[in-house]
Amino acid sequence: MGTAAEMLGVTPTFLRALGVAHLIEPKRSSSGHGRCSRYQLRLAARARELVDQGTPVEAACRIIILEDQLAEALRINAAYERERAAGD
């Protein structure tokens, strides 16, 4: 977590707050250290952007979760539309 925090320019406490808000869930290494995936690092970087703009951490996490859900819904819809167009 310390390395991830350094990469993002945040504190480990900030990353832990994102975990409490269920935005990221770092996996534990065999030595017990938290490890973030690249995807989780992207989410944390987005959270930092929002927090830097004055958004509270909890609200930033909710916004990011909703953005992620919308992106997934759009991907599913595009795949459905391609499938439907291929069937015509």
PDB file of N, CA, C and O in Angstrom:
ATOM      1  N   MET A   1       0.828  -1.197   0.000  1.00  0.00           N
ATOM      2  CA  MET A   1       0.000   0.000   0.000  1.00  0.00           C
ATOM      3  C   MET A   1       0.867   1.253   0.000  1.00  0.00           C
ATOM      4  O   MET A   1       0.508   2.260  -0.609  1.00  0.00           O
ATOM      5  N   GLY A   2       1.994   1.191   0.675  1.00  0.00           N
ATOM      6  CA  GLY A   2       2.886   2.338   0.715  1.00  0.00           C
ATOM      7  C   GLY A   2       3.391   2.707  -0.668  1.00  0.00           C
ATOM      8  O   GLY A   2       3.444   3.884  -1.025  1.00  0.00           O
ATOM      9  N   THR A   3       3.761   1.698  -1.446  1.00  0.00           N
ATOM     10  CA  THR A   3       4.242   1.943  -2.808  1.00  0.00           C
ATOM     11  C   THR A   3       3.122   2.501  -3.673  1.00  0.00           C
ATOM     12  O   THR A   3       3.338   3.439  -4.441  1.00  0.00           O
ATOM     13  N   ALA A   4       1.949   1.940  -3.555  1.00  0.00           N
ATOM     14  CA  ALA A   4       0.802   2.432  -4.330  1.00  0.00           C
ATOM     15  C   ALA A   4       0.497   3.875  -3.950  1.00  0.00           C
ATOM     16  O   ALA A   4       0.218   4.702  -4.817  1.00  0.00           O
ATOM     17  N   ALA A   5       0.548   4.176  -2.662  1.00  0.00           N
ATOM     18  CA  ALA A   5       0.290   5.536  -2.199  1.00  0.00           C
ATOM     19  C   ALA A   5       1.322   6.501  -2.784  1.00  0.00           C
ATOM     20  O   ALA A   5       0.973   7.593  -3.232  1.00  0.00           O
ATOM     21  N   GLU A   6       2.582   6.097  -2.779  1.00  0.00           N
ATOM     22  CA  GLU A   6       3.639   6.934  -3.359  1.00  0.00           C
ATOM     23  C   GLU A   6       3.388   7.179  -4.838  1.00  0.00           C
ATOM     24  O   GLU A   6       3.513   8.308  -5.312  1.00  0.00           O
ATOM     25  N   MET A   7       3.037   6.133  -5.565  1.00  0.00           N
ATOM     26  CA  MET A   7       2.785   6.255  -7.007  1.00  0.00           C
ATOM     27  C   MET A   7       1.680   7.262  -7.297  1.00  0.00           C
ATOM     28  O   MET A   7       1.746   7.998  -8.282  1.00  0.00           O
ATOM     29  N   LEU A   8       0.676   7.294  -6.447  1.00  0.00           N
ATOM     30  CA  LEU A   8      -0.489   8.155  -6.665  1.00  0.00           C
ATOM     31  C   LEU A   8      -0.350   9.523  -6.002  1.00  0.00           C
ATOM     32  O   LEU A   8      -1.153  10.423  -6.247  1.00  0.00           O
ATOM     33  N   GLY A   9       0.668   9.671  -5.167  1.00  0.00           N
ATOM     34  CA  GLY A   9       0.839  10.937  -4.460  1.00  0.00           C
ATOM     35  C   GLY A   9      -0.178  11.132  -3.340  1.00  0.00           C
ATOM     36  O   GLY A   9      -0.603  12.251  -3.054  1.00  0.00           O
ATOM     37  N   VAL A  10      -0.557  10.022  -2.716  1.00  0.00           N
ATOM     38  CA  VAL A  10      -1.512  10.063  -1.604  1.00  0.00           C
ATOM     39  C   VAL A  10      -0.891   9.356  -0.406  1.00  0.00           C
ATOM     40  O   VAL A  10       0.220   8.833  -0.488  1.00  0.00           O
ATOM     41  N   THR A  11      -1.609   9.348   0.689  1.00  0.00           N
ATOM     42  CA  THR A  11      -1.140   8.642   1.874  1.00  0.00           C
ATOM     43  C   THR A  11      -1.760   7.249   1.927  1.00  0.00           C
ATOM     44  O   THR A  11      -2.813   7.017   1.332  1.00  0.00           O
ATOM     45  N   PRO A  12      -1.117   6.322   2.633  1.00  0.00           N
ATOM     46  CA  PRO A  12      -1.751   5.012   2.833  1.00  0.00           C
ATOM     47  C   PRO A  12      -3.113   5.146   3.520  1.00  0.00           C
ATOM     48  O   PRO A  12      -4.011   4.339   3.279  1.00  0.00           O
ATOM     49  N   THR A  13      -3.265   6.153   4.366  1.00  0.00           N
ATOM     50  CA  THR A  13      -4.543   6.384   5.045  1.00  0.00           C
ATOM     51  C   THR A  13      -5.640   6.675   4.028  1.00  0.00           C
ATOM     52  O   THR A  13      -6.772   6.216   4.181  1.00  0.00           O
ATOM     53  N   PHE A  14      -5.304   7.440   2.989  1.00  0.00           N
ATOM     54  CA  PHE A  14      -6.275   7.735   1.925  1.00  0.00           C
ATOM     55  C   PHE A  14      -6.702   6.434   1.245  1.00  0.00           C
ATOM     56  O   PHE A  14      -7.889   6.214   1.006  1.00  0.00           O
ATOM     57  N   LEU A  15      -5.737   5.583   0.939  1.00  0.00           N
ATOM     58  CA  LEU A  15      -6.069   4.305   0.296  1.00  0.00           C
ATOM     59  C   LEU A  15      -6.909   3.427   1.217  1.00  0.00           C
ATOM     60  O   LEU A  15      -7.820   2.738   0.756  1.00  0.00           O
ATOM     61  N   ARG A  16      -6.612   3.447   2.503  1.00  0.00           N
ATOM     62  CA  ARG A  16      -7.430   2.679   3.450  1.00  0.00           C
ATOM     63  C   ARG A  16      -8.865   3.220   3.479  1.00  0.00           C
ATOM     64  O   ARG A  16      -9.820   2.450   3.589  1.00  0.00           O
ATOM     65  N   ALA A  17      -9.011   4.548   3.379  1.00  0.00           N
ATOM     66  CA  ALA A  17     -10.353   5.148   3.354  1.00  0.00           C
ATOM     67  C   ALA A  17     -11.123   4.673   2.127  1.00  0.00           C
ATOM     68  O   ALA A  17     -12.332   4.455   2.198  1.00  0.00           O
ATOM     69  N   LEU A  18     -10.427   4.512   1.003  1.00  0.00           N
ATOM     70  CA  LEU A  18     -11.082   3.995  -0.203  1.00  0.00           C
ATOM     71  C   LEU A  18     -11.512   2.549  -0.001  1.00  0.00           C
ATOM     72  O   LEU A  18     -12.537   2.118  -0.529  1.00  0.00           O
ATOM     73  N   GLY A  19     -10.728   1.805   0.761  1.00  0.00           N
ATOM     74  CA  GLY A  19     -11.098   0.433   1.092  1.00  0.00           C
ATOM     75  C   GLY A  19     -12.317   0.379   1.991  1.00  0.00           C
ATOM     76  O   GLY A  19     -13.205  -0.450   1.792  1.00  0.00           O
ATOM     77  N   VAL A  20     -12.366   1.261   2.981  1.00  0.00           N
ATOM     78  CA  VAL A  20     -13.519   1.320   3.888  1.00  0.00           C
ATOM     79  C   VAL A  20     -14.780   1.667   3.103  1.00  0.00           C
ATOM     80  O   VAL A  20     -15.864   1.170   3.407  1.00  0.00           O
ATOM     81  N   ALA A  21     -14.631   2.526   2.090  1.00  0.00           N
ATOM     82  CA  ALA A  21     -15.776   2.923   1.260  1.00  0.00           C
ATOM     83  C   ALA A  21     -16.082   1.889   0.176  1.00  0.00           C
ATOM     84  O   ALA A  21     -16.973   2.100  -0.648  1.00  0.00           O
ATOM     85  N   HIS A  22     -15.350   0.776   0.172  1.00  0.00           N
ATOM     86  CA  HIS A  22     -15.553  -0.338  -0.770  1.00  0.00           C
ATOM     87  C   HIS A  22     -15.264   0.015  -2.220  1.00  0.00           C
ATOM     88  O   HIS A  22     -15.821  -0.597  -3.132  1.00  0.00           O
ATOM     89  N   LEU A  23     -14.390   1.007  -2.440  1.00  0.00           N
ATOM     90  CA  LEU A  23     -14.000   1.330  -3.805  1.00  0.00           C
ATOM     91  C   LEU A  23     -12.893   0.385  -4.263  1.00  0.00           C
ATOM     92  O   LEU A  23     -12.912  -0.108  -5.391  1.00  0.00           O
ATOM     93  N   ILE A  24     -11.941   0.143  -3.391  1.00  0.00           N
ATOM     94  CA  ILE A  24     -10.865  -0.796  -3.704  1.00  0.00           C
ATOM     95  C   ILE A  24     -10.784  -1.829  -2.585  1.00  0.00           C
ATOM     96  O   ILE A  24     -11.101  -1.542  -1.431  1.00  0.00           O
ATOM     97  N   GLU A  25     -10.362  -3.016  -2.941  1.00  0.00           N
ATOM     98  CA  GLU A  25     -10.175  -4.089  -1.962  1.00  0.00           C
ATOM     99  C   GLU A  25      -8.834  -4.745  -2.247  1.00  0.00           C
ATOM    100  O   GLU A  25      -8.765  -5.767  -2.929  1.00  0.00           O
ATOM    101  N   PRO A  26      -7.755  -4.144  -1.713  1.00  0.00           N
ATOM    102  CA  PRO A  26      -6.427  -4.702  -1.970  1.00  0.00           C
ATOM    103  C   PRO A  26      -6.314  -6.146  -1.482  1.00  0.00           C
ATOM    104  O   PRO A  26      -6.813  -6.500  -0.415  1.00  0.00           O
ATOM    105  N   LYS A  27      -5.650  -6.960  -2.285  1.00  0.00           N
ATOM    106  CA  LYS A  27      -5.365  -8.343  -1.885  1.00  0.00           C
ATOM    107  C   LYS A  27      -4.182  -8.315  -0.936  1.00  0.00           C
ATOM    108  O   LYS A  27      -3.359  -7.401  -0.988  1.00  0.00           O
ATOM    109  N   ARG A  28      -4.095  -9.296  -0.083  1.00  0.00           N
ATOM    110  CA  ARG A  28      -2.988  -9.392   0.873  1.00  0.00           C
ATOM    111  C   ARG A  28      -1.901 -10.303   0.334  1.00  0.00           C
ATOM    112  O   ARG A  28      -2.179 -11.392  -0.168  1.00  0.00           O
ATOM    113  N   SER A  29      -0.657  -9.846   0.442  1.00  0.00           N
ATOM    114  CA  SER A  29       0.482 -10.681   0.054  1.00  0.00           C
ATOM    115  C   SER A  29       0.733 -11.691   1.165  1.00  0.00           C
ATOM    116  O   SER A  29       0.123 -11.613   2.232  1.00  0.00           O
ATOM    117  N   SER A  30       1.618 -12.624   0.919  1.00  0.00           N
ATOM    118  CA  SER A  30       1.927 -13.637   1.940  1.00  0.00           C
ATOM    119  C   SER A  30       2.508 -13.000   3.195  1.00  0.00           C
ATOM    120  O   SER A  30       2.406 -13.562   4.286  1.00  0.00           O
ATOM    121  N   SER A  31       3.116 -11.828   3.041  1.00  0.00           N
ATOM    122  CA  SER A  31       3.668 -11.128   4.215  1.00  0.00           C
ATOM    123  C   SER A  31       2.641 -10.201   4.867  1.00  0.00           C
ATOM    124  O   SER A  31       2.952  -9.513   5.839  1.00  0.00           O
ATOM    125  N   GLY A  32       1.414 -10.183   4.330  1.00  0.00           N
ATOM    126  CA  GLY A  32       0.343  -9.414   4.948  1.00  0.00           C
ATOM    127  C   GLY A  32       0.179  -7.992   4.432  1.00  0.00           C
ATOM    128  O   GLY A  32      -0.669  -7.251   4.928  1.00  0.00           O
ATOM    129  N   HIS A  33       0.974  -7.604   3.452  1.00  0.00           N
ATOM    130  CA  HIS A  33       0.865  -6.249   2.902  1.00  0.00           C
ATOM    131  C   HIS A  33      -0.243  -6.189   1.865  1.00  0.00           C
ATOM    132  O   HIS A  33      -0.463  -7.141   1.116  1.00  0.00           O
ATOM    133  N   GLY A  34      -0.945  -5.048   1.828  1.00  0.00           N
ATOM    134  CA  GLY A  34      -1.998  -4.858   0.839  1.00  0.00           C
ATOM    135  C   GLY A  34      -1.400  -4.597  -0.533  1.00  0.00           C
ATOM    136  O   GLY A  34      -0.425  -3.856  -0.663  1.00  0.00           O
ATOM    137  N   ARG A  35      -1.986  -5.205  -1.556  1.00  0.00           N
ATOM    138  CA  ARG A  35      -1.522  -5.020  -2.935  1.00  0.00           C
ATOM    139  C   ARG A  35      -2.712  -4.623  -3.800  1.00  0.00           C
ATOM    140  O   ARG A  35      -3.748  -5.287  -3.803  1.00  0.00           O
ATOM    141  N   CYS A  36      -2.538  -3.528  -4.531  1.00  0.00           N
ATOM    142  CA  CYS A  36      -3.595  -3.037  -5.416  1.00  0.00           C
ATOM    143  C   CYS A  36      -3.313  -3.458  -6.850  1.00  0.00           C
ATOM    144  O   CYS A  36      -2.164  -3.476  -7.290  1.00  0.00           O
ATOM    145  N   SER A  37      -4.375  -3.795  -7.572  1.00  0.00           N
ATOM    146  CA  SER A  37      -4.246  -4.101  -8.993  1.00  0.00           C
ATOM    147  C   SER A  37      -4.149  -2.783  -9.777  1.00  0.00           C
ATOM    148  O   SER A  37      -4.386  -1.706  -9.230  1.00  0.00           O
ATOM    149  N   ARG A  38      -3.803  -2.886 -11.041  1.00  0.00           N
ATOM    150  CA  ARG A  38      -3.753  -1.683 -11.890  1.00  0.00           C
ATOM    151  C   ARG A  38      -5.128  -1.023 -11.962  1.00  0.00           C
ATOM    152  O   ARG A  38      -5.244   0.202 -11.934  1.00  0.00           O
ATOM    153  N   TYR A  39      -6.146  -1.838 -12.052  1.00  0.00           N
ATOM    154  CA  TYR A  39      -7.513  -1.310 -12.093  1.00  0.00           C
ATOM    155  C   TYR A  39      -7.819  -0.530 -10.814  1.00  0.00           C
ATOM    156  O   TYR A  39      -8.377   0.565 -10.870  1.00  0.00           O
ATOM    157  N   GLN A  40      -7.455  -1.094  -9.669  1.00  0.00           N
ATOM    158  CA  GLN A  40      -7.685  -0.411  -8.400  1.00  0.00           C
ATOM    159  C   GLN A  40      -6.882   0.883  -8.321  1.00  0.00           C
ATOM    160  O   GLN A  40      -7.351   1.872  -7.757  1.00  0.00           O
ATOM    161  N   LEU A  41      -5.676   0.881  -8.881  1.00  0.00           N
ATOM    162  CA  LEU A  41      -4.872   2.104  -8.908  1.00  0.00           C
ATOM    163  C   LEU A  41      -5.548   3.178  -9.760  1.00  0.00           C
ATOM    164  O   LEU A  41      -5.523   4.357  -9.409  1.00  0.00           O
ATOM    165  N   ARG A  42      -6.156   2.769 -10.885  1.00  0.00           N
ATOM    166  CA  ARG A  42      -6.883   3.740 -11.714  1.00  0.00           C
ATOM    167  C   ARG A  42      -8.069   4.325 -10.939  1.00  0.00           C
ATOM    168  O   ARG A  42      -8.324   5.528 -10.998  1.00  0.00           O
ATOM    169  N   LEU A  43      -8.788   3.467 -10.216  1.00  0.00           N
ATOM    170  CA  LEU A  43      -9.915   3.949  -9.416  1.00  0.00           C
ATOM    171  C   LEU A  43      -9.438   4.915  -8.332  1.00  0.00           C
ATOM    172  O   LEU A  43     -10.055   5.954  -8.100  1.00  0.00           O
ATOM    173  N   ALA A  44      -8.340   4.565  -7.677  1.00  0.00           N
ATOM    174  CA  ALA A  44      -7.796   5.419  -6.623  1.00  0.00           C
ATOM    175  C   ALA A  44      -7.335   6.756  -7.190  1.00  0.00           C
ATOM    176  O   ALA A  44      -7.512   7.793  -6.551  1.00  0.00           O
ATOM    177  N   ALA A  45      -6.742   6.741  -8.392  1.00  0.00           N
ATOM    178  CA  ALA A  45      -6.307   7.987  -9.021  1.00  0.00           C
ATOM    179  C   ALA A  45      -7.509   8.872  -9.340  1.00  0.00           C
ATOM    180  O   ALA A  45      -7.453  10.089  -9.161  1.00  0.00           O
ATOM    181  N   ARG A  46      -8.594   8.264  -9.810  1.00  0.00           N
ATOM    182  CA  ARG A  46      -9.825   9.020 -10.094  1.00  0.00           C
ATOM    183  C   ARG A  46     -10.384   9.598  -8.803  1.00  0.00           C
ATOM    184  O   ARG A  46     -10.846  10.738  -8.777  1.00  0.00           O
ATOM    185  N   ALA A  47     -10.344   8.813  -7.734  1.00  0.00           N
ATOM    186  CA  ALA A  47     -10.825   9.305  -6.436  1.00  0.00           C
ATOM    187  C   ALA A  47     -10.004  10.512  -5.996  1.00  0.00           C
ATOM    188  O   ALA A  47     -10.547  11.496  -5.494  1.00  0.00           O
ATOM    189  N   ARG A  48      -8.704  10.424  -6.187  1.00  0.00           N
ATOM    190  CA  ARG A  48      -7.852  11.551  -5.805  1.00  0.00           C
ATOM    191  C   ARG A  48      -8.236  12.802  -6.592  1.00  0.00           C
ATOM    192  O   ARG A  48      -8.298  13.893  -6.024  1.00  0.00           O
ATOM    193  N   GLU A  49      -8.496  12.657  -7.899  1.00  0.00           N
ATOM    194  CA  GLU A  49      -8.921  13.803  -8.715  1.00  0.00           C
ATOM    195  C   GLU A  49     -10.156  14.459  -8.118  1.00  0.00           C
ATOM    196  O   GLU A  49     -10.207  15.677  -7.950  1.00  0.00           O
ATOM    197  N   LEU A  50     -11.151  13.638  -7.801  1.00  0.00           N
ATOM    198  CA  LEU A  50     -12.403  14.176  -7.260  1.00  0.00           C
ATOM    199  C   LEU A  50     -12.188  14.830  -5.896  1.00  0.00           C
ATOM    200  O   LEU A  50     -12.729  15.903  -5.627  1.00  0.00           O
ATOM    201  N   VAL A  51     -11.401  14.184  -5.039  1.00  0.00           N
ATOM    202  CA  VAL A  51     -11.141  14.734  -3.710  1.00  0.00           C
ATOM    203  C   VAL A  51     -10.362  16.044  -3.831  1.00  0.00           C
ATOM    204  O   VAL A  51     -10.622  16.993  -3.091  1.00  0.00           O
ATOM    205  N   ASP A  52      -9.418  16.096  -4.751  1.00  0.00           N
ATOM    206  CA  ASP A  52      -8.656  17.332  -4.977  1.00  0.00           C
ATOM    207  C   ASP A  52      -9.564  18.472  -5.432  1.00  0.00           C
ATOM    208  O   ASP A  52      -9.252  19.643  -5.217  1.00  0.00           O
ATOM    209  N   GLN A  53     -10.696  18.125  -6.065  1.00  0.00           N
ATOM    210  CA  GLN A  53     -11.660  19.132  -6.512  1.00  0.00           C
ATOM    211  C   GLN A  53     -12.645  19.514  -5.404  1.00  0.00           C
ATOM    212  O   GLN A  53     -13.524  20.352  -5.604  1.00  0.00           O
ATOM    213  N   GLY A  54     -12.486  18.886  -4.231  1.00  0.00           N
ATOM    214  CA  GLY A  54     -13.324  19.237  -3.093  1.00  0.00           C
ATOM    215  C   GLY A  54     -14.437  18.257  -2.777  1.00  0.00           C
ATOM    216  O   GLY A  54     -15.242  18.517  -1.883  1.00  0.00           O
ATOM    217  N   THR A  55     -14.506  17.149  -3.477  1.00  0.00           N
ATOM    218  CA  THR A  55     -15.536  16.144  -3.220  1.00  0.00           C
ATOM    219  C   THR A  55     -15.143  15.304  -2.009  1.00  0.00           C
ATOM    220  O   THR A  55     -14.004  14.841  -1.942  1.00  0.00           O
ATOM    221  N   PRO A  56     -16.037  15.092  -1.057  1.00  0.00           N
ATOM    222  CA  PRO A  56     -15.716  14.216   0.079  1.00  0.00           C
ATOM    223  C   PRO A  56     -15.391  12.798  -0.398  1.00  0.00           C
ATOM    224  O   PRO A  56     -15.918  12.345  -1.414  1.00  0.00           O
ATOM    225  N   VAL A  57     -14.538  12.113   0.326  1.00  0.00           N
ATOM    226  CA  VAL A  57     -14.072  10.776  -0.074  1.00  0.00           C
ATOM    227  C   VAL A  57     -15.237   9.832  -0.333  1.00  0.00           C
ATOM    228  O   VAL A  57     -15.262   9.150  -1.357  1.00  0.00           O
ATOM    229  N   GLU A  58     -16.196   9.783   0.575  1.00  0.00           N
ATOM    230  CA  GLU A  58     -17.310   8.848   0.416  1.00  0.00           C
ATOM    231  C   GLU A  58     -18.105   9.152  -0.849  1.00  0.00           C
ATOM    232  O   GLU A  58     -18.500   8.235  -1.570  1.00  0.00           O
ATOM    233  N   ALA A  59     -18.342  10.435  -1.123  1.00  0.00           N
ATOM    234  CA  ALA A  59     -19.075  10.827  -2.326  1.00  0.00           C
ATOM    235  C   ALA A  59     -18.262  10.513  -3.575  1.00  0.00           C
ATOM    236  O   ALA A  59     -18.818  10.063  -4.577  1.00  0.00           O
ATOM    237  N   ALA A  60     -16.957  10.745  -3.528  1.00  0.00           N
ATOM    238  CA  ALA A  60     -16.083  10.438  -4.662  1.00  0.00           C
ATOM    239  C   ALA A  60     -16.158   8.949  -4.981  1.00  0.00           C
ATOM    240  O   ALA A  60     -16.241   8.565  -6.148  1.00  0.00           O
ATOM    241  N   CYS A  61     -16.129   8.125  -3.964  1.00  0.00           N
ATOM    242  CA  CYS A  61     -16.196   6.676  -4.178  1.00  0.00           C
ATOM    243  C   CYS A  61     -17.519   6.285  -4.812  1.00  0.00           C
ATOM    244  O   CYS A  61     -17.551   5.453  -5.720  1.00  0.00           O
ATOM    245  N   ARG A  62     -18.598   6.869  -4.349  1.00  0.00           N
ATOM    246  CA  ARG A  62     -19.919   6.556  -4.914  1.00  0.00           C
ATOM    247  C   ARG A  62     -19.993   6.990  -6.373  1.00  0.00           C
ATOM    248  O   ARG A  62     -20.524   6.261  -7.209  1.00  0.00           O
ATOM    249  N   ILE A  63     -19.463   8.175  -6.685  1.00  0.00           N
ATOM    250  CA  ILE A  63     -19.446   8.668  -8.061  1.00  0.00           C
ATOM    251  C   ILE A  63     -18.690   7.698  -8.958  1.00  0.00           C
ATOM    252  O   ILE A  63     -19.151   7.367 -10.051  1.00  0.00           O
ATOM    253  N   ILE A  64     -17.525   7.242  -8.493  1.00  0.00           N
ATOM    254  CA  ILE A  64     -16.693   6.346  -9.294  1.00  0.00           C
ATOM    255  C   ILE A  64     -17.391   5.004  -9.507  1.00  0.00           C
ATOM    256  O   ILE A  64     -17.341   4.443 -10.602  1.00  0.00           O
ATOM    257  N   ILE A  65     -18.029   4.498  -8.481  1.00  0.00           N
ATOM    258  CA  ILE A  65     -18.772   3.237  -8.612  1.00  0.00           C
ATOM    259  C   ILE A  65     -19.881   3.399  -9.649  1.00  0.00           C
ATOM    260  O   ILE A  65     -20.082   2.518 -10.485  1.00  0.00           O
ATOM    261  N   LEU A  66     -20.598   4.516  -9.598  1.00  0.00           N
ATOM    262  CA  LEU A  66     -21.668   4.756 -10.577  1.00  0.00           C
ATOM    263  C   LEU A  66     -21.105   4.938 -11.984  1.00  0.00           C
ATOM    264  O   LEU A  66     -21.689   4.447 -12.949  1.00  0.00           O
ATOM    265  N   GLU A  67     -19.970   5.644 -12.112  1.00  0.00           N
ATOM    266  CA  GLU A  67     -19.331   5.790 -13.422  1.00  0.00           C
ATOM    267  C   GLU A  67     -18.953   4.425 -13.986  1.00  0.00           C
ATOM    268  O   GLU A  67     -19.149   4.154 -15.170  1.00  0.00           O
ATOM    269  N   ASP A  68     -18.414   3.578 -13.133  1.00  0.00           N
ATOM    270  CA  ASP A  68     -17.997   2.241 -13.548  1.00  0.00           C
ATOM    271  C   ASP A  68     -19.203   1.407 -13.978  1.00  0.00           C
ATOM    272  O   ASP A  68     -19.142   0.693 -14.979  1.00  0.00           O
ATOM    273  N   GLN A  69     -20.292   1.497 -13.225  1.00  0.00           N
ATOM    274  CA  GLN A  69     -21.510   0.761 -13.578  1.00  0.00           C
ATOM    275  C   GLN A  69     -22.081   1.253 -14.900  1.00  0.00           C
ATOM    276  O   GLN A  69     -22.539   0.450 -15.713  1.00  0.00           O
ATOM    277  N   LEU A  70     -22.058   2.565 -15.124  1.00  0.00           N
ATOM    278  CA  LEU A  70     -22.550   3.124 -16.381  1.00  0.00           C
ATOM    279  C   LEU A  70     -21.690   2.649 -17.555  1.00  0.00           C
ATOM    280  O   LEU A  70     -22.220   2.267 -18.598  1.00  0.00           O
ATOM    281  N   ALA A  71     -20.384   2.673 -17.387  1.00  0.00           N
ATOM    282  CA  ALA A  71     -19.487   2.214 -18.460  1.00  0.00           C
ATOM    283  C   ALA A  71     -19.765   0.754 -18.800  1.00  0.00           C
ATOM    284  O   ALA A  71     -19.792   0.384 -19.973  1.00  0.00           O
ATOM    285  N   GLU A  72     -19.969  -0.066 -17.789  1.00  0.00           N
ATOM    286  CA  GLU A  72     -20.269  -1.490 -18.027  1.00  0.00           C
ATOM    287  C   GLU A  72     -21.605  -1.647 -18.747  1.00  0.00           C
ATOM    288  O   GLU A  72     -21.713  -2.457 -19.667  1.00  0.00           O
ATOM    289  N   ALA A  73     -22.620  -0.890 -18.346  1.00  0.00           N
ATOM    290  CA  ALA A  73     -23.927  -0.960 -18.996  1.00  0.00           C
ATOM    291  C   ALA A  73     -23.823  -0.532 -20.464  1.00  0.00           C
ATOM    292  O   ALA A  73     -24.456  -1.128 -21.335  1.00  0.00           O
ATOM    293  N   LEU A  74     -23.027   0.496 -20.729  1.00  0.00           N
ATOM    294  CA  LEU A  74     -22.836   0.946 -22.108  1.00  0.00           C
ATOM    295  C   LEU A  74     -22.116  -0.109 -22.944  1.00  0.00           C
ATOM    296  O   LEU A  74     -22.443  -0.304 -24.115  1.00  0.00           O
ATOM    297  N   ARG A  75     -21.134  -0.791 -22.343  1.00  0.00           N
ATOM    298  CA  ARG A  75     -20.435  -1.871 -23.055  1.00  0.00           C
ATOM    299  C   ARG A  75     -21.403  -3.015 -23.389  1.00  0.00           C
ATOM    300  O   ARG A  75     -21.394  -3.543 -24.501  1.00  0.00           O
ATOM    301  N   ILE A  76     -22.225  -3.381 -22.423  1.00  0.00           N
ATOM    302  CA  ILE A  76     -23.198  -4.461 -22.635  1.00  0.00           C
ATOM    303  C   ILE A  76     -24.193  -4.056 -23.721  1.00  0.00           C
ATOM    304  O   ILE A  76     -24.524  -4.858 -24.594  1.00  0.00           O
ATOM    305  N   ASN A  77     -24.667  -2.818 -23.667  1.00  0.00           N
ATOM    306  CA  ASN A  77     -25.625  -2.341 -24.661  1.00  0.00           C
ATOM    307  C   ASN A  77     -25.006  -2.328 -26.053  1.00  0.00           C
ATOM    308  O   ASN A  77     -25.663  -2.708 -27.022  1.00  0.00           O
ATOM    309  N   ALA A  78     -23.752  -1.895 -26.168  1.00  0.00           N
ATOM    310  CA  ALA A  78     -23.078  -1.872 -27.471  1.00  0.00           C
ATOM    311  C   ALA A  78     -22.918  -3.288 -28.012  1.00  0.00           C
ATOM    312  O   ALA A  78     -23.104  -3.520 -29.207  1.00  0.00           O
ATOM    313  N   ALA A  79     -22.579  -4.225 -27.153  1.00  0.00           N
ATOM    314  CA  ALA A  79     -22.440  -5.624 -27.579  1.00  0.00           C
ATOM    315  C   ALA A  79     -23.791  -6.166 -28.042  1.00  0.00           C
ATOM    316  O   ALA A  79     -23.865  -6.878 -29.043  1.00  0.00           O
ATOM    317  N   TYR A  80     -24.844  -5.836 -27.327  1.00  0.00           N
ATOM    318  CA  TYR A  80     -26.188  -6.267 -27.698  1.00  0.00           C
ATOM    319  C   TYR A  80     -26.573  -5.689 -29.063  1.00  0.00           C
ATOM    320  O   TYR A  80     -27.119  -6.389 -29.916  1.00  0.00           O
ATOM    321  N   GLU A  81     -26.278  -4.399 -29.252  1.00  0.00           N
ATOM    322  CA  GLU A  81     -26.609  -3.748 -30.527  1.00  0.00           C
ATOM    323  C   GLU A  81     -25.835  -4.382 -31.683  1.00  0.00           C
ATOM    324  O   GLU A  81     -26.392  -4.575 -32.764  1.00  0.00           O
ATOM    325  N   ARG A  82     -24.553  -4.710 -31.468  1.00  0.00           N
ATOM    326  CA  ARG A  82     -23.765  -5.367 -32.509  1.00  0.00           C
ATOM    327  C   ARG A  82     -24.347  -6.743 -32.843  1.00  0.00           C
ATOM    328  O   ARG A  82     -24.444  -7.126 -34.009  1.00  0.00           O
ATOM    329  N   GLU A  83     -24.731  -7.475 -31.797  1.00  0.00           N
ATOM    330  CA  GLU A  83     -25.329  -8.793 -31.982  1.00  0.00           C
ATOM    331  C   GLU A  83     -26.641  -8.689 -32.771  1.00  0.00           C
ATOM    332  O   GLU A  83     -26.899  -9.468 -33.689  1.00  0.00           O
ATOM    333  N   ARG A  84     -27.438  -7.727 -32.394  1.00  0.00           N
ATOM    334  CA  ARG A  84     -28.729  -7.517 -33.044  1.00  0.00           C
ATOM    335  C   ARG A  84     -28.545  -7.117 -34.510  1.00  0.00           C
ATOM    336  O   ARG A  84     -29.271  -7.587 -35.386  1.00  0.00           O
ATOM    337  N   ALA A  85     -27.564  -6.241 -34.766  1.00  0.00           N
ATOM    338  CA  ALA A  85     -27.309  -5.791 -36.137  1.00  0.00           C
ATOM    339  C   ALA A  85     -26.793  -6.937 -36.995  1.00  0.00           C
ATOM    340  O   ALA A  85     -27.107  -7.009 -38.183  1.00  0.00           O
ATOM    341  N   ALA A  86     -26.014  -7.826 -36.416  1.00  0.00           N
ATOM    342  CA  ALA A  86     -25.475  -8.979 -37.146  1.00  0.00           C
ATOM    343  C   ALA A  86     -26.584  -9.962 -37.497  1.00  0.00           C
ATOM    344  O   ALA A  86     -26.490 -10.687 -38.487  1.00  0.00           O
ATOM    345  N   GLY A  87     -27.630  -9.983 -36.684  1.00  0.00           N
ATOM    346  CA  GLY A  87     -28.741 -10.909 -36.917  1.00  0.00           C
ATOM    347  C   GLY A  87     -29.724 -10.416 -37.944  1.00  0.00           C
ATOM    348  O   GLY A  87     -30.555 -11.187 -38.424  1.00  0.00           O
ATOM    349  N   ASP A  88     -29.650  -9.148 -38.293  1.00  0.00           N
ATOM    350  CA  ASP A  88     -30.603  -8.575 -39.274  1.00  0.00           C
ATOM    351  C   ASP A  88     -30.289  -8.956 -40.673  1.00  0.00           C
ATOM    352  O   ASP A  88     -30.996  -8.553 -41.596  1.00  0.00           O
TER     353      ASP A  88
END
